[in-house]
């Protein structure tokens, strides 16, 4: 069994909602593609590079994606682009909308990030059950069927390794077991926080137990932090009454052992160092360098979990308490719109803009605007800002990891200070060398902003060097390699 487990030709299948590329047609009618955005896509690219026989299955997101999906369905062969082998799963439109916009987002996302105002929301009922039964379950089964079709046409190479990713696909392990039994290794990586058991109990029973039972049909359930792994183990113990070993990270379920493991996701430091030197970034740097005073930076999606409004209010409080800082610092907020079709997110985006206007009206002078709100979809501009910040604010309510904290630290050339929420997953790795804040305490954040902006150079340098060393110690390649080693160890032990 061990020889088969370590076979480098065994088929590795990555399954995620978002894919590595998005297809479109240019003005000449020719097919083109753009690389997918986000830390998950970058990370899974690194994982796919570890094995020769890797296929990535993801949702068709565009009209051209749907055409690619039909073509690969007809041939039975993945589409090859940029060294990646891709299969796109086309879902029924209404089912996908129910899955994504009514069950996964907002319900699972908000529950797992602890974002509901519980005296008022959520209000669950028949519409929730419909989203589960007519959306979430069919889309998840469609993914499992896409895996089954792929592997039916696969060459022999040992039992397949199927790596499922994130909260949109919690039921995929269940549907995979219906098709493969135990003749495949299955893991599911949860890339967002896992709440304590009382938080999980917000969900209706059929979701609460259905998800947990499906996850325990995997061989490994993975998280970014030890804390989230422990919360999951406690949740399955209290919800399902199963035996667990919290110290060893093992859950006993239906005569098997499921490993629950933390694998802190990271970045490729070399990639960001090269980006920082690229012509595209150099062209955009002047825009950033022209801003008055020191640069206070945040780069985020306009997501409820990112705590953007409290960050602006803390900055406002700092300027009130330390008026000598007026004109000595500019807050650049590089924000990307997110999930505008969901009412909670649309409302939050409006509050963000209003908050910026209020701070600027209160403190601006003829030559200085306190907050620059930048909404362009321009990653190279963000990297230019990474290079030049004096202080980076990451004050998330809760985050699975937060790769911006790692990307920016590696690209930064000014020994910038990192202010980091104690509830960000990155805090387990980086908190010792950052300035830690309670994301709900505006006064504490205000004083921490002042401390960071006035920190002596020797302390800035010491902290920045320690942060860079921590990130280089755990790169994205190590993140991928340790998972594959654990897969081999699991299959050898239980095969």
Secondary structure, 3 states (H helix, E strand, C coil): CHHHHCCCCCCEEEECCCCCEEEEECCCCCEEEEECCCHHHHHHHHHHHCCCCEEEEEECCCHHHHHHHHHHHHHCCCEEECCEEEEEECCCHHHHHHHHHHHHHHHHHHHHHCCCCCCCCCCCCHHHHHHHHHHHHHHHHHHHHHHHHHHHCCCCCCCCEEEEECHHHCCHHHHHHHHHCCCCEEEEECCCCCCCHHHHCCCCHHHHHHHHHHHCCCCEEEECCHHHHHHHHHHHHHHHCCEEECCCCEEEECCEEEEEEECCCCCCHHHHHHHHHCHHHHHHHHHHHCCCCEEEEEEEECCHHHCHHHHHHHHHHHHHHCHHHCCCEEEEEEEECCCCCCHHHHHHHHHHHHHHHHHHHHHCECCECCEEEECCCCHHHHHHHHHHCCEEEECCCCECCCCHHHHHHHHCCCCCEEEEECCECCHHHHHHHCEEECCCCHHHHHHHHHHHHCCCHHHHHHHHHHHHHHHHHCCHHHHHHHHHHHHHHHHHHHC
